[in-house]
Amino acid sequence: MLQRLLILFIVWLGMTSVSYADLMIFRNGDFKYGTVQKVVGGYTLTTPDGKAQFFKDIQVQEVVIGVQQPTTGQIVQATDFIHEATTTVWSITEEITVSTTITTEDEQEVFLEVENGFEIPKFVIYPTSFPFFGRRGAFFTALIVNNTPNDIYGIDFRIYFYNQEDKLMISKDFYSNRLPATQPGQRPFARRFSVSLPDVPVESIKRVRLVRKF
């Protein structure tokens, strides 16, 4: 009898701590399906192929219990989240960058790294001053394009600036409310963003790296 009660308790404990067919929505607008379990400092998500991943509390906006991943052609709607399944899957943890060398309008050569799935087709760096602080620095303004097949909502980026010795001088975050997908045969939609770089001389910038922020 005691052994049977122990087994029932273990089953009940598992049911209360682990849920199946769950949807995890991230603060940058990305999402994943799998088995979600709340742990100290965040969540673990186990995908159907048995791979477990850990995500911090700060990364996760919401967990919706009991939401099956849709098959192609189906639509999932949970709170403000809507997902129409397609034959393509976009990885939310992708941080492989595409590297190019750009020559700016003032003939400065800059090594540009942008996360795969995005593009910076144009940027300008120019010197500026910050009178309130009594300092000089630089101002970076650029266009960003979403080359993925999906519209992206509420996404945070982090952009890094390195000097000639490849040492990090400063990093800045910026937020985009919506980045429309690039549709075949249509001109890509480019959204402008800008960041101020106090105490960073324009001529010192040698490498720029842009990835999604987690």
C-alpha positions in Angstrom: 0.0 0.0 0.0 2.8 2.4 1.0 4.6 1.6 -2.3 1.5 2.3 -4.3 1.0 5.7 -2.6 4.6 6.6 -3.2 4.2 5.8 -6.9 1.0 7.9 -7.1 2.8 10.8 -5.3 5.7 10.7 -7.8 3.2 10.7 -10.8 1.3 13.6 -9.2 4.5 15.5 -8.6 5.6 15.1 -12.2 2.2 16.3 -13.4 2.4 19.5 -11.3 6.0 20.4 -12.2 6.2 19.4 -15.8 3.7 20.3 -18.6 3.5 18.8 -22.0 2.8 20.5 -25.4 3.6 24.0 -24.1 4.3 27.2 -25.9 7.2 29.5 -24.7 7.0 33.1 -25.9 10.2 35.2 -25.7 10.4 38.9 -25.0 11.9 39.6 -28.4 8.9 38.1 -30.2 10.4 34.6 -30.8 8.8 31.4 -29.6 9.4 27.6 -29.1 7.2 24.6 -28.4 8.0 21.7 -26.1 7.9 20.4 -22.6 8.3 23.3 -20.1 9.5 23.1 -16.6 10.0 26.0 -14.2 13.4 25.9 -12.4 15.3 28.3 -10.3 16.2 31.4 -12.3 14.3 30.4 -15.5 12.8 27.5 -17.5 13.9 24.4 -19.1 12.3 23.5 -22.4 12.6 20.0 -23.9 11.9 19.7 -27.6 10.2 16.6 -29.1 13.6 15.2 -30.1 14.7 15.1 -26.4 17.0 18.2 -26.4 16.7 20.3 -23.3 17.5 24.0 -23.3 17.6 26.5 -20.4 16.3 30.1 -20.7 16.5 32.8 -18.1 13.5 34.5 -16.6 14.5 37.7 -18.3 14.3 36.0 -21.7 10.8 34.6 -21.3 7.7 36.8 -21.6 5.0 34.1 -21.2 4.5 30.3 -21.0 1.2 29.0 -22.3 0.4 25.5 -21.1 -1.1 22.8 -23.3 -0.6 24.4 -26.7 0.4 21.9 -29.4 2.8 23.0 -32.2 0.7 23.4 -35.3 1.2 21.4 -38.4 1.6 23.1 -41.8 -1.5 25.2 -42.6 -2.8 25.3 -39.0 -2.9 28.5 -36.8 -2.2 28.8 -33.1 -3.7 31.7 -31.2 -2.8 32.2 -27.5 -3.4 35.6 -25.7 -1.9 38.1 -28.1 0.3 35.5 -29.9 -0.6 34.2 -33.3 1.4 31.6 -35.2 0.6 30.2 -38.6 2.7 27.2 -39.3 4.7 27.0 -42.5 7.1 24.5 -43.9 10.1 26.6 -42.6 11.3 26.8 -39.1 13.2 29.9 -37.8 15.7 29.2 -35.0 15.4 31.7 -32.1 18.9 31.0 -30.8 20.7 31.6 -34.1 23.7 33.9 -33.6 25.8 33.0 -36.7 26.8 36.3 -38.3 27.4 37.2 -41.9 30.5 39.2 -42.3 31.3 42.0 -44.8 33.8 44.8 -45.2 32.2 48.2 -45.8 33.9 51.4 -46.9 32.1 54.4 -45.4 31.5 57.8 -47.2 34.7 59.2 -45.6 36.8 56.2 -46.9 36.9 54.5 -43.6 37.0 50.7 -43.8 34.7 48.9 -41.2 34.3 45.2 -40.7 30.5 44.5 -40.3 29.0 41.4 -38.7 25.2 41.0 -38.8 23.3 38.0 -37.4 22.1 35.6 -40.1 18.6 36.5 -41.2 19.1 40.3 -41.0 21.0 42.8 -43.1 22.4 46.3 -42.7 22.3 47.6 -46.3 23.5 51.1 -45.3 25.0 52.9 -42.4 26.7 56.2 -41.6 29.1 57.0 -38.8 30.0 60.6 -38.1 31.5 62.6 -35.3 29.3 64.5 -32.9 29.5 66.3 -29.5 27.5 65.9 -26.3 27.4 69.4 -24.9 25.5 68.4 -21.7 28.4 66.1 -20.7 31.1 68.2 -22.3 32.3 65.3 -24.4 32.8 64.3 -28.0 32.1 61.0 -29.6 30.3 59.5 -32.6 26.8 58.9 -33.9 25.8 55.7 -35.8 22.7 55.6 -37.9 21.7 52.6 -40.1 19.0 50.7 -41.9 18.1 47.2 -40.9 16.3 44.6 -43.0 14.6 41.4 -41.9 15.5 38.7 -44.5 13.6 35.9 -42.8 10.2 34.7 -44.2 8.4 35.8 -41.0 7.3 39.2 -39.6 9.0 39.9 -36.3 7.4 41.8 -33.5 9.0 43.4 -30.4 12.7 42.5 -30.9 15.7 43.8 -29.0 19.1 44.1 -30.7 22.6 44.7 -29.2 25.3 46.3 -31.3 29.0 46.2 -30.4 31.8 48.5 -31.5 35.4 47.4 -31.5 38.6 49.4 -32.1 41.7 48.6 -34.3 43.0 46.2 -31.6 39.6 44.4 -31.7 38.8 45.5 -28.2 35.2 46.3 -27.3 34.8 50.0 -26.8 31.0 50.2 -26.2 27.8 48.3 -26.8 24.3 49.7 -27.3 20.8 48.2 -27.3 17.9 49.2 -29.5 14.4 48.0 -29.9 12.2 47.5 -33.0 8.4 47.2 -32.6 8.0 45.4 -35.9 10.3 44.2 -38.7 8.2 43.0 -41.7 9.4 39.9 -43.6 11.1 40.2 -46.9 8.7 38.8 -49.5 10.0 37.2 -52.8 9.9 39.7 -55.6 9.3 42.7 -53.4 11.6 45.4 -52.2 12.8 44.7 -48.7 11.4 46.9 -45.9 14.2 48.7 -44.1 13.8 50.3 -40.7 16.1 53.1 -39.5 17.8 53.0 -36.1 20.4 55.2 -34.5 22.7 55.0 -31.4 24.9 57.6 -29.7 28.5 56.6 -28.9 29.9 59.0 -26.2 33.8 59.1 -26.0 34.1 56.9 -29.1 36.2 58.6 -31.8 34.9 57.9 -35.3 38.3 56.9 -36.6 38.7 54.3 -33.8 35.8 52.1 -35.0 37.1 49.1 -36.9 34.5 46.4 -36.3 30.7 46.5 -35.8 28.7 43.5 -34.6 24.9 43.3 -34.5 22.9 40.3 -32.9 19.6 39.8 -31.2 19.7 40.5 -27.5 18.9 37.8 -24.9 
